[in-house]
Amino acid sequence: MKISELKAGAQNVEVEAEVAEKGEPREVITKYGRRTNVANVTLRDESGSITLSLWGKDIDTVNVGDKVKISNGYVGEFRGVPQLSVGKFGKMEVVEKGSGNTESSESEDESEEEY
């Protein structure tokens, strides 16, 4: 499925896309009174882009440049804009780490060269 095909109300969504942007996590209180963190990322493929909300531990699993696969997701609407969610029955996996995640290994290599 392509991002351009995603419409509010879509269920059982399966899509692969690149993380183009990642917002800062913010603390929210859920409708059940629980405190948790949420962050928005922008997913992009060749057809378009969509916002994906990441909750709790999922926030730290992706970075800009990663390619992710969403299975059994759904599209809701927030302030009139379609928004992709994984939900409790969906799954998100990183299928390819982006080039933005190699900084720590490069700095380790540089420090080894100094010795």
C-alpha positions in Angstrom: 0.0 0.0 0.0 1.2 3.5 -0.8 0.9 6.5 1.6 -1.1 8.4 -1.0 -3.8 5.6 -0.8 -4.2 6.1 3.0 -7.5 7.7 4.0 -9.0 8.4 7.5 -10.9 5.3 8.6 -8.6 2.8 6.8 -7.9 -0.3 8.8 -5.5 -3.3 8.5 -3.0 -0.9 6.9 0.3 -2.3 5.7 2.9 0.2 4.5 6.7 0.6 4.2 8.2 4.0 4.3 11.2 6.1 5.4 11.2 8.2 8.5 11.7 11.7 7.1 11.3 13.7 10.4 11.0 12.9 14.1 9.6 15.3 16.6 10.6 15.7 20.2 8.7 13.4 22.7 6.2 15.1 24.9 4.4 13.9 28.0 0.7 13.4 27.8 -2.0 12.0 30.1 -4.1 9.4 28.3 -7.9 9.3 28.6 -7.4 6.6 31.2 -5.3 8.9 33.4 -1.9 7.3 32.6 1.2 9.4 31.9 3.1 8.4 28.8 5.2 10.0 26.1 4.2 10.5 22.5 6.2 11.7 19.5 5.2 12.3 15.9 7.3 11.1 13.0 6.7 11.9 9.3 6.8 8.8 7.1 7.5 9.3 3.4 7.4 7.1 0.3 7.5 8.0 -3.4 3.8 8.8 -3.3 3.5 11.2 -0.3 3.9 11.6 3.4 1.8 11.0 6.6 2.2 11.5 10.3 2.7 8.5 12.5 2.2 8.8 16.3 4.7 6.8 18.4 3.9 6.0 22.0 6.1 5.0 24.9 9.0 2.7 24.1 8.3 2.8 20.3 9.7 6.4 20.2 13.3 5.1 20.8 13.1 2.4 18.2 13.2 4.6 15.1 15.3 7.4 13.8 15.3 9.7 10.8 16.4 7.7 7.7 15.1 4.4 9.0 12.8 2.4 6.8 9.9 1.0 8.8 7.1 -1.4 8.0 3.7 -0.9 9.6 1.4 -4.0 9.7 -2.2 -4.0 10.8 -2.1 -0.2 11.4 -5.0 2.1 11.0 -5.6 5.7 9.8 -7.4 8.1 12.2 -7.8 11.8 11.9 -6.3 14.5 14.2 -7.4 18.1 13.7 -8.7 17.2 10.3 -5.5 15.6 9.1 -5.1 11.8 8.4 -2.7 10.2 10.9 -1.3 6.7 10.9 -1.3 4.7 14.1 0.0 1.2 15.0 -2.5 0.7 17.8 -2.3 -2.2 20.2 -3.0 -4.9 17.6 -0.6 -3.5 15.0 3.1 -3.9 14.6 6.0 -1.6 13.6 9.4 -3.0 12.6 12.5 -1.3 11.4 13.4 -3.1 8.1 16.4 -1.0 7.3 18.5 1.3 9.5 19.1 4.7 8.0 22.5 6.3 7.4 21.8 8.8 10.3 22.4 5.9 12.8 26.1 5.3 12.0 27.5 8.4 13.8 28.5 6.5 17.0 30.3 3.8 15.1 32.1 6.4 13.0 33.3 8.3 16.1 34.5 5.0 17.6 36.5 4.3 14.4 38.1 7.8 14.6 39.1 7.4 18.2 40.8 4.1 17.4 42.9 5.8 14.7 44.3 8.3 17.3 46.1 5.5 19.2 
